[in-house]
């Protein structure tokens, strides 16, 4: 199960068309904003950017260790390593926290690394009946240290994300959709949506496919981006699983060099309680 929108989706979504004289500078900054929304807010407990409605038992713990990357013409970025921890509070609530080390490898520059972003989330399941579930999953993300922002490793951006997630299970299939509203410290607001479907091929394999995107508006910026992911969860024990996904863009309003070319996620999750 996935926590409240928290980290692992690195800079998977990109930015937006800009009506600005510093077009490419603002495009890069929007990449960072969208990266926070679809990495920190999108939890690591599955290899997708869209949330899920699963819950931990009260007092139960879930730990996820993962690495994620995204590639563009301008270079590659990694969360390596990253860790997420979630605990169940009641039958229908949980809290989670996630943090990562950031590695930036820009074309023509030496690699730069340091502490990246962190996020804290709360998950509240308001409906659970006959294979249907509805969850409210707010999260808040920010830079772990000012040192990394001063070095230009990450942007000094705070984001409050308010997602509502619904799911329906029938037989071996699960269908999940999410709508979210994001408020940033950059005078940008975002409206996000995502949908994924999972097929339980057997006791060990859960096959996953996802599309997701974000529309942004602000003082000088307006536009959107849309991506996809394909992946799986492979159970290696009753309480552990390997998580994997790859993806790329469907459409983007960013300049060509800032458009997402590829993204990759690999993680390991285990539960207690």
Phi, psi and omega in degrees: 000160186248147180283193184289107185011093179229249202250321212290002185268031178015217187263062184283320176268152180244204194257243208195154176286142189236136176257066191221150177291324176268059189306306187288328176297313180291326177299316179297322180292324177291327172303316180295317179299310181292329176299320177296317183296324183252014171241291177305309183290341181259115195289160187271353187286350161226161186274036183237164178272333179277145182287181175220173185252007180293149181231150171276157175288154178304129182083354179281156180234147175227131181238133178229126174247131186208167172229143181218151180215157172221145182236138176219173177299331181284344181144190183240149176228147185224146160256109190201109351274173175222149184224137174234139178231131178229146175224141178279130179267308176226185179300333186237011179222152174205163174233156182211157176218146181215145179212155184214157169264134186256136175234126180240125182235085182278146178301131177079005179230158176287155180294144181232136182216158179169187179296138181259231182257163175224158179212152174234140184224158176232136183236126182229114177272115184262347179212136175205101187201128172052049178080359179252148178209150178223131186228140169254126195225061183290152176211158179229128182237149182201168177289141179290320181221150175289336179300316181294325178288322178294327179281353181080013180289318176225165179272151178273079187231134173248138184224128171256121182244134184236086181264147169243128187237133178234146179218158177218128179246135176212120183060231180272003186253147170226135180239128185226134176231154182220139168238137183217153174236131183239134176244129184242163176280004181258018182059033176239136174244145182231143173243115185248157177211147177207153177216134173222153175234143179234143178235120180277092186294323174202194184298332186258329191256126170242115181268140190229143173218140188214145165233143182203160181193177183211134171251130184241148172216145180199196183299317184234001190236143181201133179156199183195168177218151182217131184229172175224160174217146171233137183194193179202161165243133179238115181285126180252353176196176180301330186234019182221154181205149170266135183243137183209142171202155171227156181196179178199187183272154168259312179206151181204142176267005181282162169302154187307317185291343179260356181289143178292128175262316183204155172217153188215142178218134176219127182211169177227128184236138172218153184237153172230157177088000000 
